[in-house]
Amino acid sequence: MKSVQIKEFTRTYNFNDVISMSDQVERPKRKPGTVLIRVIACSLAPGDCRVASGHTELIQGPKKFPYIPGGDISGIVEEVDENKSRFKVGEAVIAIFKSPRPFDGLAEYIVVDEKRVEKFDSEKIDFLDAVCLPSSALAALNVVSNVMQNDKVMVLGGSGGVGPFLVQLCKLAGAKFVACTSTQQAMMEELSVDRVIDYTTTNWWELEEFQTDPFDLVFDCVGGPTGWKTIRQCKALKRSSDNGRFVALTFDNPLMQVHNYWQLVRFVSKIAGRAFWNRLVQRSIPYYRLTPDALKVSPASFKTLVDHVEAKRLKVVIDPKGPFEFTQTGVTEAFKLQASRHAHGKVVVRVASN
């Protein structure tokens, strides 16, 4: 079968040197309890670039090179356990990788555990839209449980991969006001965002309207300088004593480095230390929560997302540069866009026609 190959790590994110195509890869063989899927589309996420960089090789690195990147796919069931599976040959499905390693999606066929697969109606949802649901929409759905009725919510990074789903789900969860940081004002207004802040020209936490009436909840989809240190000092988010919450979906910049066990211990200690400090001074700063379980999979969560999209309660946003072609050039450009952190919506590669 035809597949993408990454031959070595690219510490500098120079994907031109490491990505190639091969038509000599053996088609994967299905085992009991798994589904063989003919891949129609694959969507990228930050984890795909992180794995390719080698920065987290200890916990996410491939067992050998070359490896097939990409973990989130949409496609058509090719083979299942007869009379035992909840899926049937010919059904349209989405599937997510087994965390923490997003492998094998950028290929003509993939084998996935049944527990990580969900069907959808291809008459109601396009395969290119469906492939955006497995990771980004799932993460948004899992963290939106932090939203309470009538909350005032800020989403940092509203126009990335997770942000467009999150701002919509916040409204569905009962938020009374949703703001976001983004340079894509028209896009975000189409998703019913109440206020769009251009982060390149305005520091949202300095706006008087938000200091006078602070947010109940901030979701951070970006990390870095708009994250914890700024939030701790600003007046635009309620304190823990007033139930102010700061929920981080990503790690702070610079990108974490986990090449050995010592770095892993330092990384885990940093998270534990932050949680301890938060409890120590919790009345004077917002409650901080990191969500490493954002990609927790359940059939119910996948079905909820599919139902929302089919009922047009949830709109999928794909970066307008895509879908990218299933070629060396196309996939390389897709990885570059994902690594730039400036994608406006999901980065999608069309692997085959349906």
C-alpha positions in Angstrom: 0.0 0.0 0.0 1.0 3.6 -0.3 2.0 5.5 2.9 3.9 8.5 4.2 7.3 7.7 5.8 9.3 9.7 8.3 12.9 8.4 8.3 14.4 10.3 11.2 13.7 13.0 13.8 13.8 16.6 12.7 14.8 18.6 15.7 14.5 21.9 13.8 11.1 21.0 12.2 12.6 20.9 8.7 10.1 18.4 7.3 11.5 18.6 3.8 14.4 16.4 4.8 12.5 13.6 6.6 9.2 13.0 4.8 8.9 10.7 1.8 6.3 8.5 0.2 6.4 4.7 -0.3 4.2 2.2 -2.2 6.1 -0.8 -0.9 4.6 -0.9 2.7 2.7 -4.1 3.5 -1.0 -3.6 4.2 -1.6 -4.1 8.0 -3.2 -7.3 9.1 -6.2 -7.2 11.3 -6.4 -9.0 14.7 -9.6 -9.9 16.7 -11.2 -6.9 18.2 -9.8 -4.5 15.6 -11.1 -2.9 12.4 -9.3 -2.6 9.1 -10.2 0.8 7.6 -9.6 2.2 4.1 -8.4 5.7 4.9 -10.1 8.6 3.2 -8.6 11.5 5.2 -6.2 12.1 8.0 -6.0 15.3 10.2 -2.9 16.5 11.9 -2.5 17.8 15.5 0.4 19.3 17.5 1.3 15.8 18.7 2.2 14.7 15.1 4.8 17.4 14.8 6.0 16.8 18.4 6.7 13.2 17.6 8.4 14.0 14.4 10.7 16.5 16.2 11.9 13.9 18.6 11.6 16.3 21.5 9.4 13.7 23.4 11.0 10.6 22.1 11.0 8.9 25.5 7.2 8.8 25.8 6.1 9.3 22.1 8.9 8.1 19.9 8.5 5.3 17.4 10.0 1.9 18.0 11.9 2.1 14.8 12.4 4.2 11.6 10.9 4.8 9.2 7.4 5.2 10.8 4.0 6.2 9.4 2.8 9.4 11.0 -0.8 10.6 11.6 -3.3 9.2 14.1 -6.7 10.7 13.4 -8.5 9.3 10.4 -11.9 9.0 8.6 -12.5 6.1 6.3 -14.6 3.1 5.3 -14.7 -0.2 7.1 -12.9 -2.8 5.0 -12.8 -5.8 7.4 -14.2 -6.7 10.9 -15.0 -9.7 13.1 -18.0 -11.2 11.5 -21.1 -11.5 13.7 -19.2 -10.0 16.6 -18.5 -6.4 15.7 -20.8 -3.4 16.1 -19.4 -2.3 12.7 -20.2 -3.5 9.2 -18.1 -3.6 6.1 -18.7 -0.4 4.0 -19.7 1.8 7.0 -18.1 5.3 7.3 -16.1 5.7 10.5 -13.7 8.0 12.3 -10.9 6.7 14.5 -8.4 8.1 16.9 -4.9 6.8 17.7 -4.0 5.1 20.9 -2.4 7.8 23.1 0.3 8.9 23.3 1.6 7.8 19.9 -0.2 9.1 16.8 0.9 6.6 14.2 -0.2 4.8 11.0 -2.9 7.3 9.8 -1.2 8.6 6.7 -1.6 5.4 4.7 -4.1 3.8 2.5 -5.2 1.4 5.2 -5.0 1.3 9.0 -6.0 -1.2 11.7 -7.6 0.3 14.9 -9.0 -1.1 18.1 -12.8 -1.1 17.9 -13.0 0.9 21.1 -11.4 3.8 19.3 -13.7 3.9 16.3 -17.2 5.4 15.8 -19.5 5.4 12.8 -21.1 8.4 11.1 -23.6 9.0 8.3 -21.6 10.0 5.3 -24.7 11.4 3.7 -24.8 14.0 6.5 -21.1 14.6 7.3 -18.3 14.8 4.7 -15.3 12.6 5.3 -13.1 15.7 5.4 -15.3 17.2 8.2 -15.5 14.0 10.1 -11.7 13.5 10.3 -11.5 16.7 12.4 -13.5 15.2 15.3 -11.3 12.5 16.8 -8.7 14.6 18.7 -9.5 18.3 18.6 -13.3 18.1 19.0 -12.9 15.3 21.5 -10.5 17.5 23.6 -12.9 20.4 23.5 -15.8 18.2 24.6 -13.8 16.6 27.4 -12.8 20.0 28.9 -16.0 21.8 28.4 -17.3 20.0 31.5 -15.6 22.9 33.3 -18.2 25.3 32.0 -21.0 26.2 34.4 -24.4 27.8 33.5 -24.0 31.5 32.7 -20.2 31.5 32.9 -18.3 34.2 31.2 -15.6 32.4 29.3 -12.3 33.4 27.4 -10.7 30.9 25.0 -7.0 31.7 24.2 -6.3 30.5 20.7 -9.8 30.4 19.3 -9.0 29.7 15.7 -6.6 26.8 16.0 -7.5 23.1 15.9 -9.4 22.9 19.2 -10.6 26.5 19.6 -13.4 26.5 17.0 -14.9 23.5 18.6 -14.5 24.8 22.1 -16.1 28.2 21.6 -19.2 26.5 20.1 -19.4 23.8 22.9 -19.1 26.5 25.6 -22.3 28.1 24.2 -24.0 24.7 24.1 -22.9 24.1 27.7 -24.7 27.3 28.8 -22.0 30.0 28.8 -23.6 33.4 28.7 -20.6 35.1 27.1 -17.7 33.7 25.1 -14.6 35.7 24.0 -11.5 34.5 22.3 -8.1 35.6 21.1 -7.7 35.3 17.3 -6.7 37.3 14.2 -9.6 35.6 12.4 -12.5 37.9 13.5 -15.0 36.9 10.7 -14.4 33.2 11.2 -14.9 33.5 15.0 -18.0 35.6 14.6 -19.6 33.0 12.4 -19.1 30.6 15.3 -21.1 33.0 17.5 -18.2 34.3 19.6 -19.3 37.4 21.5 -16.0 39.2 21.4 -12.9 38.6 19.3 -9.6 40.0 20.6 -6.7 40.4 18.1 -3.8 39.2 20.3 -1.2 40.8 17.9 -2.5 44.3 18.8 -4.2 44.0 22.2 -3.5 42.4 25.6 -6.9 41.1 26.5 -6.1 41.1 30.3 -5.5 44.8 30.2 -8.9 45.8 28.8 -10.9 47.7 31.4 -14.2 46.0 30.6 -12.7 42.6 31.5 -11.1 43.9 34.7 -14.4 45.4 35.8 -16.3 42.3 35.0 -13.7 39.5 35.0 -14.0 36.0 33.5 -15.2 33.0 35.4 -13.2 30.6 33.2 -10.2 30.9 30.8 -9.3 28.0 28.5 -5.7 28.1 27.2 -5.2 26.3 23.9 -1.9 28.0 23.2 0.4 28.0 26.2 3.4 30.3 26.5 3.4 34.0 27.4 -0.4 34.2 27.6 -0.4 31.4 30.1 0.1 30.9 33.8 2.5 33.8 34.7 0.3 36.4 33.0 -2.9 35.0 34.5 -1.5 35.0 38.0 -0.9 38.8 37.8 -3.9 40.0 35.8 -7.3 41.2 37.0 -9.4 39.8 34.2 -10.1 36.4 35.8 -11.8 35.7 39.1 -9.8 34.3 41.9 -10.2 30.8 43.3 -12.2 32.2 46.2 -14.8 33.4 43.6 -14.6 30.1 41.6 -12.3 31.5 38.9 -10.7 28.7 36.9 -7.8 28.6 34.4 -7.8 25.4 32.3 -4.8 24.6 30.2 -5.1 22.2 27.3 -1.4 22.5 26.4 1.9 22.8 28.0 3.7 26.1 28.4 6.3 27.1 25.8 9.0 26.3 25.1 8.0 22.9 23.9 8.7 20.2 26.5 11.8 18.2 26.1 11.6 14.5 27.2 14.6 12.6 25.9 15.4 10.7 29.0 14.0 9.8 32.4 15.6 12.7 34.2 13.8 15.2 31.9 10.6 13.2 32.5 11.0 13.6 36.2 11.7 17.3 35.9 8.6 17.7 33.7 6.3 15.8 36.1 7.8 17.7 39.1 7.0 21.0 37.4 3.4 20.1 37.0 3.1 18.8 40.6 4.9 21.9 41.9 2.5 24.2 40.1 -0.5 22.3 41.6 1.0 22.5 45.1 1.6 26.3 44.7 -1.9 26.8 43.5 -3.4 25.1 46.6 -1.0 27.1 48.8 -2.2 30.5 47.5 -5.5 29.4 46.0 -7.6 32.3 47.4 -5.5 35.0 45.7 -5.1 33.5 42.2 -7.4 31.6 39.8 -7.6 27.8 40.2 -5.2 26.2 37.7 -5.9 22.9 36.0 -3.8 21.1 33.3 -5.8 18.5 31.3 -3.6 15.6 30.3 -6.7 13.5 30.0 -8.3 15.7 27.3 -8.1 12.8 24.7 -9.9 10.3 26.9 -12.0 8.2 24.5 -15.5 6.8 25.1 -18.1 5.6 22.6 -20.5 8.1 24.2 -18.2 11.1 23.6 -17.6 10.2 19.9 -21.4 9.7 19.4 -22.1 13.1 21.0 -19.7 14.9 18.6 -21.2 13.0 15.6 -24.7 13.9 16.7 -23.8 17.6 17.2 -22.3 17.8 13.7 -25.2 15.8 12.0 -27.7 18.1 13.7 -25.6 21.2 12.6 -25.2 22.3 16.2 -21.4 22.1 15.7 -19.6 23.5 12.7 -16.2 22.1 11.6 -13.5 24.5 10.5 -10.8 23.3 8.1 -7.8 25.6 7.4 -8.5 27.1 3.9 -5.1 26.0 2.6 -6.3 22.4 2.8 -7.2 19.7 2.2 -3.6 18.8 1.3 -2.8 16.2 -1.3 -1.5 12.7 -0.4 1.9 13.4 -1.9 5.3 14.1 -0.5 4.9 17.8 -1.2 1.3 17.9 0.1 2.1 16.2 3.4 5.2 18.2 3.9 3.3 21.4 3.5 0.6 20.1 5.9 3.2 19.4 8.6 4.8 22.8 8.1 1.5 24.5 8.6 0.7 22.5 11.7 4.1 23.2 13.2 3.8 26.9 12.5 1.0 27.2 15.1 -0.8 29.5 12.8 -3.3 27.1 11.2 -6.9 28.5 11.1 -8.9 25.4 11.8 -7.8 21.8 11.3 -5.0 20.7 9.0 -6.4 17.9 6.8 -4.8 15.6 4.2 -7.1 13.9 1.7 -5.7 10.4 1.3 -8.3 8.9 -1.1 -11.6 9.6 -2.7 -14.7 7.9 -1.2 
